[in-house]
Amino acid sequence: MSECYLSLVSLTYAYKAKESLRRRGISCRIVYTPEHLHTRGCGYSVAVQGDCERAARVLRQDGIKILN
């Protein structure tokens, strides 16, 4: 199963994203944003197992801004 990273604006939003995804059965964890992806923001991402596009849609629907 593949893993992708969704960069967020703050650690607070990383925790909100984690909770939002877990409520919908999407496996994820909070990680430091990998150097090659870190352009701005707090430096935290959620690492998502599985369908990254679905995870991104869920977060956007919940009003959580994704940086990268």
C-alpha positions as CSV (number, residue, x, y, z in Angstrom):
1,M,0.0,0.0,0.0
2,S,1.4,3.4,-0.9
3,E,1.9,6.3,1.5
4,C,1.5,10.0,0.6
5,Y,2.0,13.2,2.6
6,L,-0.5,16.1,2.9
7,S,1.3,19.2,4.3
8,L,-0.8,21.4,6.6
9,V,-0.6,25.0,7.8
10,S,-0.1,24.2,11.5
11,L,0.3,21.4,14.0
12,T,-3.3,22.1,15.2
13,Y,-4.6,21.5,11.7
14,A,-2.5,18.3,11.5
15,Y,-4.3,17.0,14.6
16,K,-7.7,18.1,13.1
17,A,-6.8,16.3,9.8
18,K,-5.8,13.2,11.6
19,E,-9.1,13.1,13.5
20,S,-11.1,13.9,10.4
21,L,-9.5,11.1,8.4
22,R,-9.7,8.5,11.2
23,R,-13.4,9.2,11.6
24,R,-13.8,8.1,8.0
25,G,-11.6,5.0,8.3
26,I,-8.6,6.4,6.6
27,S,-5.3,5.3,8.2
28,C,-2.9,8.2,8.8
29,R,-0.3,9.5,11.2
30,I,1.3,12.9,11.9
31,V,4.9,13.3,10.7
32,Y,7.4,16.1,10.0
33,T,7.0,17.1,6.4
34,P,9.8,15.5,4.3
35,E,12.5,18.1,3.3
36,H,11.7,17.7,-0.4
37,L,8.1,18.7,0.2
38,H,8.5,21.4,2.8
39,T,8.0,24.8,1.2
40,R,6.0,26.7,3.8
41,G,3.8,26.2,6.8
42,C,4.6,24.6,10.1
43,G,6.5,21.6,8.8
44,Y,3.9,19.0,9.8
45,S,2.0,16.7,7.5
46,V,-0.3,13.7,7.7
47,A,1.1,10.6,6.2
48,V,-1.9,8.8,4.6
49,Q,-2.0,5.0,3.8
50,G,-4.0,4.3,0.7
51,D,-6.1,6.7,-1.5
52,C,-4.5,10.1,-1.2
53,E,-7.0,11.8,-3.4
54,R,-9.9,10.7,-1.3
55,A,-8.1,11.8,1.9
56,A,-7.5,15.3,0.3
57,R,-11.2,15.5,-0.7
58,V,-12.2,14.7,2.9
59,L,-10.0,17.3,4.4
60,R,-11.1,20.0,1.9
61,Q,-14.8,19.1,2.7
62,D,-14.0,19.6,6.4
63,G,-12.4,23.0,5.7
64,I,-8.8,21.9,6.3
65,K,-6.4,23.7,4.0
66,I,-3.7,21.5,2.4
67,L,-0.5,23.3,1.4
68,N,1.1,20.5,-0.7
